[in-house]
């Protein structure tokens, strides 16, 4: 079916990026406890990650109506890549590591608030009626696997080289998703300065990601 190849690749690569991010979140909680021996500090990290979803809900709804969900996914994945790369570089030399982690988790939470609804919107938008349930189930299965794997994986990565291994694993989980989305947008959207969001849909019959 049209665009099914794109959906398959996006589900696979987005699951990989979610694995990186979820593994990092678990690992940061473990690292914070090892350094401070205070569960309150772990709770503050969790609050920092999920708090933006409360404040950004109306803004997310507005953006999802204006910008294509594929573009939202591209921006949030790219943003997370640079965010955690910069944090990994800074944290080695900063005295207030905990404060930096809280700030980074908060910004990552903003990206997360936009990213989570954008993925199912993209799946619904490009799935044929007879493939929609299959595609949703495919991504849900990947998410369930992440929840099973990431706690143990975070412990394993921490033992290799501490928190820096978590940062590296997370950053490396994004490029494939970014590539898939960038190629799809290039093949199927054209710039329109008169349209909100500046992009309008165009059919890309020969696009690489218009798999059948």
N, C-alpha and C positions, 0 to 999 in steps of 0.2 A: 504494500500500500504506500501511497505518497507520504513522504516524510517519516515513515516508520523507521528507516535507518537512522535518521537524526534523533528520534526519540530513544531508540535503543542505546545509541552512543551517549546521549545526554544522561540517561538513567545510570549508565555504568560510570561515567566520569564524575557526575555529581555525587553519586554514592561514595566514590573515592574521596572527593573533597570533604564530604560530611564525615567520613571516617577520620580524616586528618584533624578536622576541627573538634570532633567529639573526643577523640583520643587525647588531644591537647587539653581540653577542658577537664577531663578526669585527672590527667597528669598534673596539671597546675594545682588542683585541689590537694593531691598527695604531696606535692612539693611544698606547698604553703604549710601544711601540717608538719612536715619534717623540719621546716625551718623555724616555725613559731610555736609548735605544740599547742595551738589554740584553735578549737573548732569554730570559734566566732569568726576568725579570719577567712576560713573556708566559706562560711555562710555569706560573708560580705562579697566574696568573689562570685558566688552564684547569683546574688542579688544584682551585682553590677552587670552580669551577662544577660539576665532576663528582664531587668527593669525597663530598658528602652522599648520593649514590646508594649508596655502599658501606655507609654507616652506617645508612641509613634503610630498607634493603630489607625487614627483618622488620616494621618499623613500618608501612611502606606496605602490605604484605600484610594486616596486621591491620585497617588503616583501610579498605581496599578491601572487606573482608568485612562491615564494619559500616555504612559510609556509602555512599549511592548514588554511582556514578561521576560522574553529572551534578553532584552537589553538590561533589564533590572538584574537578571542573573549574571550577566557579563560584568556589570559594574560592581556588584557585591563580591563576586569571586575575585576580581582584580583588586578591589579595595582590601579584602582580607589578606591577599598575598603580600601586598606592600606593607600593610599594617603589622603583620607578624614578622616580616623580614626586618623591618626597622626596629621593632621591639627586641628581637633577638640580638641585633647589633648593639643596641643601647644598654640592654640589661647587664651586659658583662662589666660595664664600667661605672654604672650608677650605684650610689649608696642606697637610695630608696627604691629598691626593686619591687617591693610589695605595692607601693603607690602606682608605679608604672604598670604593673600587671592589672590592677583594678581599672585604671584608665583604658588600657587596651581591651580588656574584657567588655567594658561599657561600649566602646566604639564598635567592637565586633558584634555586640548585641544589637546595635543599630542596623548593621548589615544583615544580621540574622532575621530581624523583624521584617525586612523587605524580601529576603531570599526565600523564606519558608512558604509564603503564599504564592510566590512567583513560579515555583517549580510545578505544583499541580495545575496552575493556570496554563503553563506551557504544554503540559501533557494533554490536557483537555483540548487545547487549541489545535494541536496538530495530530490528534489521534482520530482515525476513522471510528465510526460508531461501533463496529464489531471488534475493534482493537482497544477501545478505551479502558474497559475493565481489566484487560490483560496488562496494559501499560501501568495503570495505577497499582495493580497487585505486584508488578515487577519492582516498582520503586519502593513500595511498602516492605517487600521482602528484603530489599537491600538495606533499608533503614533498620529493620529488625535485626539483621545480621550485625550491623554496626553497634547496636546497643549490647549485643552479646560479646563482641570481640574487643571493643575499645577499652573497657576497664583493664583487662589482662594485658593488652598491648601497651597501654600507657605505663604500667609497672615495668614491663620488659624494656621499653625505650628509656625510661628513667635510669635503669641500671647500666645502660651502655655509656652515656655521657651526660647524665643529669638532664636538666630542663632544656639544654641546647639541642639535644636529640629530638625532643618533642617539637621544638620550633622548626627544625629542619624538615621533619616528617610532614608537618602541617603545610609548610610553604610548598613542598614538592607535590602535594596532593591537588593543587589547583591548576597548573598549566594545561593539562589535557582538557579540562572543562572549558577553560578560557578559549582554547583553540577551536573546539567544537562549536561554541557559541559565536565566536568571531567569524568563522567561515560561513556559518548559517546566516548570520545577519548580513554579511557582505553579499551573499548570493540572493537573498530574498527581501531585502529592504533597500529603499533608496531615500536619499536625503531630500526633505521637503521643508524649506524655511517657513512656509506659510501654515504648516500643520503643527499643533501642539505636540511636543516631544520630538519634532523635527524628522520623524521617520514615517514612511507609509509603506504598507505591504505591497510587494510586487511578486508576481509569480516567477519562480526561477526554474524553468523546465530543465535546464541543463546543469543545475547546481549540484555540487558533489554530494551534498547532504539530503538531496531529494530522493533518497533511496526508495525503491519499490519492493 
